[in-house]
Amino acid sequence: MTTLEATGAAIAIDDRCVAHNYAPLPVVAASAEGAWITDVEGRRYLDCLAAYSAVNFGHRNPEITAVAHAQLDTVTLVSRAFHSERLAPFCAALAELCGKDMVLPMNSGAEAVETGIKVARKWGTDVKGVPAGASNIVVADNNFHGRTTTIISFSDDETARRGFGPYTPGFRAAPFGDADAFADAIDDNTVAVLVEPIQGEAGIIVPPDDFLPRLRALCTQRNVLLIADEIQSGLARTGKTFACEHWGVVPDVYLLGKALGGGVMPLSAVVADSEILGVLHPGEHGSTFGGNPLAAAIGSTVVAILQRGEFQCRSAQLGAHMHHRLRQLTGHGVVAVRGKGLWAGVDIDPALGTAKQVSLRLARRGVLVKDTHGSTLRFAPPLVITEQEIDWAIDQFAAVLAG
Ligand SMILES: Cc1ncc(COP(=O)(O)O)c(C=O)c1O
């Protein structure tokens, strides 16, 4: 039995059967709409996390839920054993959005990353000519790409790794933002460079302006695939469809997830040209649920929303306002503000407590944010949030910082 008191009134929930992975804030959601979550006792919270960017288009976005409801009444799952009329149009639309010609839909973000790694290794042996089993992939220090055994093998987060070995070999790391170090790490057997364009879980770390363009040039010169993990940074979060666009960079492979499922279904994808994704043949990869008709119908709607550009504009404009308001708190409990669009990492003065403690105080005032690291809070509201709501959230934050 857990008693949740952080929000002022105690709620008892029997969560003895719920195994641990996250350390949730003591809020029990009963319903949600737009940028707001209502708990089981009717208290309303402004959601400034958006399920780690999975709810970019708002909770229960009506355009998305209408399509989901209609698809529930037709066909929801056939597995890839058969065709469905939803899959091919979804893949064509997403490929066009990305400027590529092939899509492999999966479910979770980690699955997309795993799939991207498999594709890069297969491309390495079949196309680049790297001896089987000898390839390596260069990743960034402080990366976060998910929680599977292979992915934690190249994480430097000890909490994510400890006790889960043996680890998958074939990865080497270089400091994020240091293109020279990536150049040194690449050798003849390197098949891919895998990076988040902006590191999310590390604290919304924006690289120096020359980093991604230099990585792009390096990968082209050395015949290495540039894989951009846009699972958290992509799909309008930073004010562009893809964060890579801020630097005019087009990766060879996009890894997408979270918001692709419209806040309704787990839906992820690997997107690339057929010279790359075409290395997979029937039987070499699979997923029972990947690309199911329900997810594909929702994904097509998400792509249509993104083609209109309204959420990219909202994120850019409202993000500028949010960053301006947050930066005004520098010296008043805030030490640094980073990010792009409606995505901010805010370092707080450690004297005020941990970021987790500050997020609990904010929850009591009706604003939900989450800590990324000891002293860093993440503000990533659904992109339907209004300017007034942003102002209200930051007023609450200022009040918490003022004690
Ligand atoms: C950049 C990035 N890649 C991959 C993942 C993993 O996604 P999922 O939790 O859906 O497996 C995340 C999740 O936060 C992420 O931020």
The ligand as an ORCA input file, in Angstrom:
! r2SCAN-3c Opt
* xyz 0 1
  C      16.084      9.341    -27.291
  C      15.327      8.117    -26.840
  N      15.507      6.954    -27.487
  C      14.843      5.853    -27.124
  C      13.980      5.845    -26.053
  C      13.267      4.587    -25.651
  O      11.914      4.641    -25.949
  P      10.895      3.624    -25.266
  O      10.793      3.984    -23.818
  O       9.604      3.803    -26.016
  O      11.476      2.256    -25.450
  C      13.771      7.036    -25.352
  C      12.868      7.076    -24.190
  O      12.839      7.994    -23.404
  C      14.467      8.196    -25.746
  O      14.314      9.367    -25.101
*
